[in-house]
Amino acid sequence: MTLRQVSLVTTLLVVLILLFCYWLVRNAVVLPYVEQQVLAAQRHEINRVQFHLDGRIRQLETVTQELARSDAIIDALAGRTLPPLLTVDIPLLDGVYLFNSALELVSAQHAGDSVSNFLDSQEAYRRARLMPILHPQQPRVRSGLLKLGDKLDFYAAATICRESAEDCGYGYLMLTKGIDEGLGDLLKEGSGLSIEYRAATLADQNLEPMEHPERLSRPMRVRSLLLSDALGQPSVVLTLRHKARPPEAIGKLEWGVYGIIALVGAIVALVQYKILVRPMERGVATIRAMERHQQFRSVNSRAELLEFHQLAKVFNGLMRMLASQEEKMANLTRTDSLTGLPNRRALDDFLDEEWRRLQRHRRGLAILLLDIEQLHQFNEARGYGQGDQALLKLARVLRSLSRRGGEVAARYGGDEFALALTEMDQATLEKLVRAIRTKLAAQALFTEGGLRVNIGAAMIAPGLAPEGLTLTLVDLFAHAEQALYEAKQGQGWALWQPEPQPLEL
C-alpha cells in the first residue's frame, strides 16, 4: 500500500469517526433533548385544549350554582312547576334536570324528544356518580362531560340551597349543554391548533387519554386523544395537529454539521498530502532518478516534519560515506600499495588522455621507463624489507621530480617504474635524467648495495604531430621499452626519438 493510499484511508477513517461521533451525540443527546422539548410543548398545547374545555364547563358550573340557590327551584321540588329555564333565562342550555335528595328525578326540561335512560330510570347508583356530596350547610357542585345517548354534553350538578340561609339539603339541579358541530373551530380559536373530533368506538379504548398529558411518552406531528365522560365512558376522539413538531428531515443545522465534517476531512487530506505524501514522493522520485542515471548526490529536504529532515541528513551521510568508499576503492585500484604511486592502470589512463591532447595541441610527450638492476639478488642478500626500502626511495625521487601538471610518476610493475612528461624537449629531458641519477647516488642504500637504475626513454618533441610520424601510443611505449633494454646493455641510459639525436651526458 502506498503512502497516498494510507493517507486516503486515514482521511476516510477520520470522516467516519466524526460522523459516528456526531450520530452518537445526535441520537444520544440532541434528539432526546429536542424531543423532550417538543413533547413538553405538545403537552402544553394539550393543556390549552383542556383548559378551553374546562372554561366552558366552569361557565356552566357558575350558572348551575346560581340557579340552585333559587327559591323557585325549592318550590319545584315541593310539587310546583319548574320555570321554563331552557327558553327564558338561559337559552344556551340543552337540558335541566331536578332531583330530590334520594336522586329521584322530579322534573326535567330538555331539547329534543329523548332523554338518557339512567337519568329518568331507577339507576340511582349511576346518577350518584355524577352528583356532588350532599352537605346540609355547604353548597357543592360537580361538573364534567356526560355522554347522553349518542351525543356528548357538558354538565354541571349543584346541591339546591335557599337564598336566605345556608340550608342545602334539598336535592340536586343538573344542567347540560351539548357539544355542537362547531366545537373544533371553537377549540382552534382557544388553543391555536387544528382539531378534528369524532365519536369514540370500542376500538379507541387504547388511545392515550386526554385527561393525563403527562403520560405522553413521545412527540408526534398528529395525535389522537381519547376523551372520556364523568362516568369513564369513551366519548370523543380528538385529533390534534401540533404546532410543535419533532424533526423529520435534515435541517439546515445538520447540513452545516455535515459540511463542517467534509471540510475537516478535506483539511486532514491536504495536511497529510503537504506534510507526508508530497515530501515522501519527491524523495522517492529523486532517489529513483539517481538510481536510473547512476549519479548519487545529496538531497535537500523542504518538508515541515523534523523526521524528514533527519531522514535526509542520514541519507546524505550515507551518500558521503558511499562516495568516500568509492573514492578509496578507486584509489586502491589506481595506486600502488607499497609506494603510493599511481599503478599501471592510472598510467595508461594518463597516457591515453595526453595522447589525445598531443594530437590536438602537439605539446610533445616523453615516456621514461626505469628499472632497478640486481634487485632480486639484493633481496636475497639483505632481505625483502631492504628491497622495499629501495623501491620506496626511488618512488620518492620520482615523485619529487614530477610535481607539475602534465607529469606523472608510476610504478609500472615489480622493480620497474615509469615517468610520463609533457612539453619536454631533449635538453630538459637529459637534465631530468641527471637529476634522478644525482639523487639516487646520494642514497647509501643504492651505492652500498650495488643497485643501479637503468633508464630508457622515448619522446615526441613539441611541435611534432603523431599522424605525420605514423606513430601510435603503443609504438611510442614499445620504443621506450626498447630503449630500456638498450640502457641495460650499455651505460644505463638510452633515448629514442623519431629524429635520432646524438646523446651527450
Secondary structure as UniProt FT lines:
FT   HELIX           3..25
FT   HELIX           26..30
FT   HELIX           31..68
FT   HELIX           71..77
FT   TURN            78..79
FT   HELIX           85..89
FT   TURN            91..92
FT   STRAND          95..100
FT   TURN            101..102
FT   STRAND          105..110
FT   HELIX           117..120
FT   HELIX           124..128
FT   TURN            129..130
FT   STRAND          141..148
FT   TURN            149..150
FT   STRAND          151..159
FT   STRAND          171..178
FT   TURN            181..182
FT   HELIX           183..191
FT   STRAND          194..199
FT   HELIX           202..204
FT   TURN            205..206
FT   STRAND          208..209
FT   TURN            210..211
FT   HELIX           213..215
FT   STRAND          222..228
FT   TURN            230..231
FT   STRAND          234..241
FT   HELIX           252..272
FT   HELIX           273..277
FT   HELIX           278..293
FT   HELIX           306..334
FT   TURN            337..339
FT   HELIX           344..361
FT   STRAND          365..373
FT   HELIX           375..382
FT   HELIX           384..400
FT   TURN            405..406
FT   STRAND          407..413
FT   TURN            414..415
FT   STRAND          416..422
FT   HELIX           426..441
FT   HELIX           444..449
FT   STRAND          452..460
FT   TURN            462..463
FT   TURN            466..470
FT   HELIX           473..489
FT   TURN            490..491
FT   STRAND          493..496
//
